[in-house]
Amino acid sequence: MDTLITAGRVLPRPSAPVLDGAVLVRDGVIVAAGARADVVAQAAPDAVRHDFPTGTALAGLFNAHVHLAFDASREMLAHFEFPLSDARSRLTSMLRSGVTTVRDLGDRGHLGAAVRSSFAGEAAPRLLVSGPPITVPDGHCHFFGGAVSSDSEIRALIDENAAAGADVIKVMASGGQITEGGADMWESQFSSRELAVVVSHAAAHGLPVAAHAHGADAISAAVSAGVSTVEHCSFLTGPRTFDRPDAVAARMASAGISACSTSSRNWRVIVEKLGEPAATAMYGRLPWLEEHGVRLLAGTDAGLPGSVFDDPVGALELYEWLGFSRRRILEIATCDSAAGLGLGEVTGRLEAGLAGDVLVVEGDPLASLGALRNPLLVLAQGRAAA
């Protein structure tokens, strides 16, 4: 079945807008995207048509760091045991907000894999899952069930996650702020050697590694071990102190290691709480990483308090506050995130042969990111969101 979308503008890539364009999706795959006349000529006579003369069609957005097990409330840990239906509704809300690819980086009992299986044949974002993240006994997020105390236990947990359908292995290289009694955010939980064991054994299963790392030392160790993505990537050395070695950023760039800021729409609250100078210093890691050529990924840590599942735009506006152009922001949210997750030949652009992950919004997001708050149509692998 053909689905033909015409729009006032089409963004095959954010850097190449086409006025009066169209996108043709057939059996879940993009057949053509570009000038209206060229695309319409390729559509079947009985194609399902959607016309948005004042809208913009672009690739579906990414959220590369979420936790479907959490409910985004202050009591999220007390509410930790959620039925499958709650996690399903969170994923659906992301789709309706324009997100067509999601990476869940931590659950218990392989909830993410169960959610993914439950959507067979239904419209839903592409869901990548990690299962329980690797941590130390009583360490950050130990309640997910991934605590290990030896190399053999590291390997056994990776084997278990891989067998359960994991797409990525998550390791808590540093402490975090939601686990009482564990390491502080800037303190390391694993040595460089242990992280290398994680990366090597994950690679034996063909899986990348995502390292939760706030601390500068933990980031350096994770990069040396060869992880694929660094989550948070805060470069903390203390509660409000940072050390950002140029050499580490250069190594990330040369090795293709991406950074996910995990900043939600809460960034405005943080700016208000810390004050603009302190907040600028903290978030300054993002333009600094950009200047060093490190690929940035869009991710919000959705599920944590106040980090809701249905406001990707609120998170992306942080980049605009930091001085990023709207074109770059859209690239981060689409094609750059796709490349960083190993999906660059699958999605992230409106090009023939890629998945039919299409977002149509009212207005022009290159003129105002606020346009992304007005989705008119969302297709996930050709299926329309309800």
TORLUM-520938 format. One line per field, with one value per residue (C-alpha): residue in one letter; chain; x negated, y negated, z. Coordinates in steps of 0.25 Angstrom, whole numbers, m for minus. Example, Ala and Ser with C-alpha at 12.3 -4.5 7.8 and 13.67 -1.06 7.14 Angstrom:
REM TORLUM-520938
resn = c(A,S) .
chain = c(A,A) .
X = c(m49,m55) .
Y = c(18,4) .
Z = c(31,29) .
END
This chain:
REM TORLUM-520938
resn = c(M,D,T,L,I,T,A,G,R,V,L,P,R,P,S,A,P,V,L,D,G,A,V,L,V,R,D,G,V,I,V,A,A,G,A,R,A,D,V,V,A,Q,A,A,P,D,A,V,R,H,D,F,P,T,G,T,A,L,A,G,L,F,N,A,H,V,H,L,A,F,D,A,S,R,E,M,L,A,H,F,E,F,P,L,S,D,A,R,S,R,L,T,S,M,L,R,S,G,V,T,T,V,R,D,L,G,D,R,G,H,L,G,A,A,V,R,S,S,F,A,G,E,A,A,P,R,L,L,V,S,G,P,P,I,T,V,P,D,G,H,C,H,F,F,G,G,A,V,S,S,D,S,E,I,R,A,L,I,D,E,N,A,A,A,G,A,D,V,I,K,V,M,A,S,G,G,Q,I,T,E,G,G,A,D,M,W,E,S,Q,F,S,S,R,E,L,A,V,V,V,S,H,A,A,A,H,G,L,P,V,A,A,H,A,H,G,A,D,A,I,S,A,A,V,S,A,G,V,S,T,V,E,H,C,S,F,L,T,G,P,R,T,F,D,R,P,D,A,V,A,A,R,M,A,S,A,G,I,S,A,C,S,T,S,S,R,N,W,R,V,I,V,E,K,L,G,E,P,A,A,T,A,M,Y,G,R,L,P,W,L,E,E,H,G,V,R,L,L,A,G,T,D,A,G,L,P,G,S,V,F,D,D,P,V,G,A,L,E,L,Y,E,W,L,G,F,S,R,R,R,I,L,E,I,A,T,C,D,S,A,A,G,L,G,L,G,E,V,T,G,R,L,E,A,G,L,A,G,D,V,L,V,V,E,G,D,P,L,A,S,L,G,A,L,R,N,P,L,L,V,L,A,Q,G,R,A,A,A) .
chain = c(A,A,A,A,A,A,A,A,A,A,A,A,A,A,A,A,A,A,A,A,A,A,A,A,A,A,A,A,A,A,A,A,A,A,A,A,A,A,A,A,A,A,A,A,A,A,A,A,A,A,A,A,A,A,A,A,A,A,A,A,A,A,A,A,A,A,A,A,A,A,A,A,A,A,A,A,A,A,A,A,A,A,A,A,A,A,A,A,A,A,A,A,A,A,A,A,A,A,A,A,A,A,A,A,A,A,A,A,A,A,A,A,A,A,A,A,A,A,A,A,A,A,A,A,A,A,A,A,A,A,A,A,A,A,A,A,A,A,A,A,A,A,A,A,A,A,A,A,A,A,A,A,A,A,A,A,A,A,A,A,A,A,A,A,A,A,A,A,A,A,A,A,A,A,A,A,A,A,A,A,A,A,A,A,A,A,A,A,A,A,A,A,A,A,A,A,A,A,A,A,A,A,A,A,A,A,A,A,A,A,A,A,A,A,A,A,A,A,A,A,A,A,A,A,A,A,A,A,A,A,A,A,A,A,A,A,A,A,A,A,A,A,A,A,A,A,A,A,A,A,A,A,A,A,A,A,A,A,A,A,A,A,A,A,A,A,A,A,A,A,A,A,A,A,A,A,A,A,A,A,A,A,A,A,A,A,A,A,A,A,A,A,A,A,A,A,A,A,A,A,A,A,A,A,A,A,A,A,A,A,A,A,A,A,A,A,A,A,A,A,A,A,A,A,A,A,A,A,A,A,A,A,A,A,A,A,A,A,A,A,A,A,A,A,A,A,A,A,A,A,A,A,A,A,A,A,A,A,A,A,A,A,A,A,A,A,A,A,A,A,A,A,A,A,A,A,A,A,A,A,A,A,A,A,A,A) .
X = c(0,m5,m4,m6,m9,m10,m14,m18,m33,m40,m53,m60,m71,m70,m81,m73,m59,m50,m38,m25,m30,m25,m29,m24,m24,m21,m20,m27,m39,m41,m41,m44,m45,m46,m39,m24,m23,m34,m29,m14,m17,m23,m10,0,14,20,10,14,12,9,8,2,0,m5,m13,m27,m30,m43,m49,m44,m51,m60,m60,m73,m71,m59,m54,m40,m40,m39,m27,m34,m28,m36,m32,m37,m45,m33,m25,m35,m27,m19,m10,m13,m1,m7,m21,m13,m5,m18,m24,m11,m12,m26,m21,m9,m19,m28,m38,m40,m52,m54,m66,m62,m75,m71,m59,m57,m52,m54,m42,m47,m47,m33,m28,m34,m28,m15,m14,m15,m7,m3,m9,m20,m34,m46,m50,m65,m66,m78,m71,m77,m90,m103,m106,m113,m107,m98,m103,m96,m82,m85,m70,m69,m76,m89,m99,m112,m125,m134,m138,m130,m118,m119,m120,m108,m99,m103,m100,m86,m83,m87,m79,m67,m68,m77,m81,m92,m99,m98,m109,m108,m123,m120,m110,m97,m88,m76,m82,m84,m97,m104,m115,m114,m112,m127,m132,m136,m129,m138,m153,m157,m161,m147,m140,m149,m143,m129,m132,m140,m129,m118,m125,m125,m110,m111,m106,m110,m112,m106,m113,m106,m117,m116,m130,m142,m150,m139,m137,m152,m152,m140,m146,m159,m151,m144,m129,m120,m112,m115,m102,m101,m116,m116,m132,m129,m140,m132,m118,m119,m133,m138,m150,m148,m161,m162,m170,m158,m148,m158,m158,m143,m142,m153,m147,m133,m128,m115,m111,m96,m93,m81,m75,m60,m51,m56,m68,m60,m57,m72,m76,m67,m72,m87,m87,m91,m106,m106,m96,m104,m117,m110,m103,m115,m120,m110,m116,m130,m128,m122,m134,m143,m134,m128,m114,m103,m90,m76,m72,m64,m65,m50,m44,m52,m45,m39,m46,m33,m31,m23,m32,m44,m43,m45,m58,m63,m61,m73,m82,m76,m78,m93,m94,m92,m85,m71,m77,m88,m77,m69,m81,m84,m70,m69,m81,m92,m85,m82,m97,m101,m92,m97,m84,m89,m85,m72,m65,m68,m66,m55,m62,m58,m61,m60,m49,m36,m38,m32,m28,m19,m17,m9,m19,m34,m43,m55,m48,m43,m46,m32,m26,m30,m20,m9,m10,1,m4,m14,m18,m26,m31,m20,m9,m1,0,14) .
Y = c(0,m14,m26,m39,m51,m65,m77,m92,m88,m74,m72,m60,m65,m78,m84,m82,m87,m85,m95,m89,m75,m61,m47,m34,m22,m8,4,m3,m8,m22,m21,m35,m49,m62,m71,m69,m66,m56,m48,m48,m42,m30,m27,m17,m22,m17,m23,m28,m43,m53,m68,m78,m91,m99,m87,m82,m67,m62,m49,m44,m49,m41,m39,m32,m31,m27,m18,m12,m6,m20,m30,m43,m46,m50,m36,m29,m19,m16,m14,m5,8,4,13,14,5,m7,m5,m3,m16,m24,m18,m22,m36,m38,m33,m43,m54,m51,m41,m29,m23,m21,m14,m9,m9,m2,7,19,32,28,19,12,25,29,15,17,31,26,16,26,21,8,m6,m9,m15,m6,m2,2,8,11,19,18,9,14,7,11,17,6,m3,m13,m7,6,8,12,25,23,23,31,33,41,42,55,48,37,47,55,42,39,53,52,38,42,55,47,38,26,17,10,13,2,0,m10,m15,m25,m28,m35,m44,m35,m24,m26,m21,m19,m26,m41,m45,m49,m36,m24,m10,m2,m2,m3,12,15,6,13,26,21,15,28,38,29,29,44,43,32,22,7,2,m11,m16,m24,m34,m47,m47,m52,m40,m30,m37,m36,m21,m18,m25,m17,m4,m7,m9,m14,m25,m33,m36,m49,m52,m63,m63,m65,m65,m70,m75,m87,m86,m81,m76,m75,m70,m73,m60,m52,m59,m57,m43,m42,m49,m40,m27,m31,m31,m39,m47,m47,m59,m53,m67,m68,m80,m82,m90,m103,m99,m96,m110,m116,m109,m110,m123,m126,m126,m113,m106,m111,m105,m92,m91,m97,m83,m82,m93,m89,m74,m80,m88,m76,m68,m59,m54,m58,m50,m54,m48,m52,m42,m41,m35,m42,m53,m64,m57,m54,m45,m54,m67,m65,m80,m85,m77,m81,m96,m95,m94,m107,m114,m109,m116,m104,m107,m100,m93,m86,m83,m76,m68,m64,m59,m51,m47,m49,m41,m30,m30,m29,m17,m10,m13,m22,m13,m10,m23,m38,m44,m44,m36,m25,m11,m16,m13,m21,m28,m42,m54,m65,m77,m90,m101,m101,m96,m103,m116,m112,m99,m101,m96,m82,m83,m83,m69,m66,m52,m42,m30,m19,m9,m13,m11,m24,m27,m26) .
Z = c(0,m4,6,m1,7,1,9,8,11,12,19,13,22,31,22,9,10,m2,m4,m9,m7,m5,2,m3,6,1,10,21,13,7,m8,m11,m5,m11,m21,m22,m36,m37,m25,m28,m42,m35,m26,m29,m33,m20,m11,2,2,12,8,17,9,21,28,28,26,33,38,51,64,73,88,91,106,113,124,122,136,142,142,143,156,169,174,162,171,180,167,161,159,147,138,124,120,127,119,106,108,110,97,90,96,90,76,77,80,67,73,64,70,85,93,107,115,128,133,142,137,122,122,110,102,106,102,88,86,91,79,68,56,63,61,71,71,68,82,85,99,109,120,134,134,139,153,165,178,184,173,164,159,166,168,153,157,149,161,158,166,157,142,141,147,136,125,131,131,117,112,119,114,100,101,105,92,97,86,94,108,118,129,140,139,150,161,160,167,169,177,192,198,185,178,176,161,159,165,157,159,150,146,132,131,136,126,115,119,117,103,99,103,98,85,85,84,73,83,86,100,106,118,128,132,139,145,137,141,137,124,121,125,117,104,106,107,94,98,87,94,107,114,122,119,130,132,147,157,169,172,162,157,143,136,121,115,100,98,103,93,82,84,85,71,65,70,67,81,83,95,99,108,114,117,118,118,132,127,130,144,146,140,149,161,158,151,137,139,146,137,125,131,133,119,113,110,99,90,95,90,77,74,76,66,76,70,80,82,86,99,111,122,121,133,143,152,142,130,123,111,101,100,92,88,102,102,89,92,102,89,84,97,96,82,73,60,58,46,55,65,55,51,65,67,54,45,55,66,55,52,67,69,57,49,39,28,34,38,41,27,17,6,m3,4,18,28,26,39,36,44,38,47,45,41,39,50,43,46,60,68,73,61,66,76,66,59,48,45,50,43,49,39,30,41,45,60,65) .
END
